[in-house]
Amino acid sequence: MVGRLQMLSEDFETAVEGWQVERVRDELKTGRYFHGMYYPKAFQIDGRNYVHGLAALARRRGVRIFEDTPVVSIEASGVRKRIVTPSARLRASHIVLAGNIHLGAPLKRLSETLLPVWRYASVTAPLGDRLKEVVAFQGSVTDSDGIDHFRIVQGDRLMWASPETTWAMRPQRFAGAIARRIRTVFPALDRVEITETFGGAMGLTVHGMPQIGQLRRGLWVASGFGRQGMNASALAGQLIARSILWGDDRWRLFSPFELVWAGGPTGRLAGQVVGLWARGSSAAAGALARYRDRGRASRNLALK
């Protein structure tokens, strides 16, 4: 962790603090966590509000948005490209493919360069004072392996994301698993009631970098932001817009990261297996760390 802290603060000039075990456990009453990294200037936003806000700003500038309008086909050759929908045909000088894994049949080959991963989350019923007794930290928490991600919402509820699959599944089937996971990490909470469970899909590239660039003249791609955060999608939008409007070619910095086939159904199966193996390895490492921690505590008690 020391090396990562040094890299973040020196190479990237990031405001970050290293928390020792005592500080971490003051904020999170659990024996499952040890050292931590705290980002005092970081923040988290509601993705839905962000998208609706962008749409409102776009409409004020004259942009027309057609929701639930599938694209049947795209003819990208020539200066004026053609887009066909079930009820209309359009012409455009530039097309930006920002549909991620949802691009579908018209751009199947591009969609297949992404590994789809569905992440599921739940929100508990109000937990009252017992939540404050175990979770004092008011920000967002994620473990080092990205297995659990949680934060307090609406004052005394806990929003918790954990399960992942490479095939779409009904979110409600994971409610019980998330409730058990909460109880495992915070035994003092005991049983919690889940009031809402939901899921969402993200696209992962083979090389781990987002897809930002020009496939051919006037045909752009902006996708593959899985595990990169919404900040990367905003960066992609700025790079592409600057190139279309002013000829800025900084998008070429992403050119070395080519479109790589993600393996189709075999790739999904491999991704699921690798994910399960990584979680199992993390669980084993965590169990060993907790065993050693208990051993140290026993020795310290004996010395006293």
C-alpha positions, 0 to 999 in steps of 0.5 A: 500500500505504501508504494501505491500511496507514493505513486498516487501522491507523487506521480498523479498529485492525488490528495490521498491519505493512508489510514492505519488499522485503528483509524479504519476500524474506528470508522468501520466496526469490523475485523475484516478490514485493515489498512485503507486509503482515504481520498479527502477530495473525492466525491460520488454522484448519482448517475441517473441525475447526472444523465438527466442533467446532461440531457437537459443541458443538451436540449437547451442547446437545441439537441433532439433526443429520441429515446427507445429508438433502435437503429436497424442499420448504419451505412458509414461510408461516404461523407454523409452517413446513413442511419436507418431506424424502424420509422425514419432514415437520417443523414449525418456527417459524424456518428458516435457509437456510444452504446457500449454492450447495447449496440446490438445486431447492427454493430455486432462485431464492435459489441463483441469486443466487450465482455458484458458484466452485470453488477447487482446492488441492494438497498436495505430498510432503515436501520436506525441507530444500529447502522451508526454504531457500526458504520461511521464513515459517510463516504463510499467504501470499496475493498481492494479487490472490488468485491464489496462496494457500499455506502450509507444512503438516506441517512440510515439505509445501506446501499451495497453492491457485490455480486457480478455475472457475465450473463443478465439475471434477475436482480431480485435473486441476489437480495438474499446473497447481499443480505448475507454478505452484509451480515458477514462483514458487519456481524453486529447488524445481524439480519437486515431487510432488503427493500430494493435490488437492481442491476446494471451492465458494463462493458470490459475490454480485454486490455482494460482501457476504454475504446475512444477513437475514430473507426473510419472518417466520421465514425467514432466509438466511445465505450468500454468504460467498465471499472473506469468510472463516469469520469472516463466517459466524460473524457471521451465525450470531450475528446471526440467533440473537440476533434469534430469541432476543432480538429483536436487529435488528442484522441489518438493517444488511445489508438494503441489500444485496439479493438480486441475480440472478447471471446463471445460465449467462451469469453463470458464463461472464462470471465465468470470463472476468473471472477469466481477464482479472484473472489475465492483467492481474495476470501482466502487471503482475507481469512489468513490475514484475520487469523494472523490478526487474531494471533497478534492480538492474543500474543499482545494480551498474553504479554500484558 
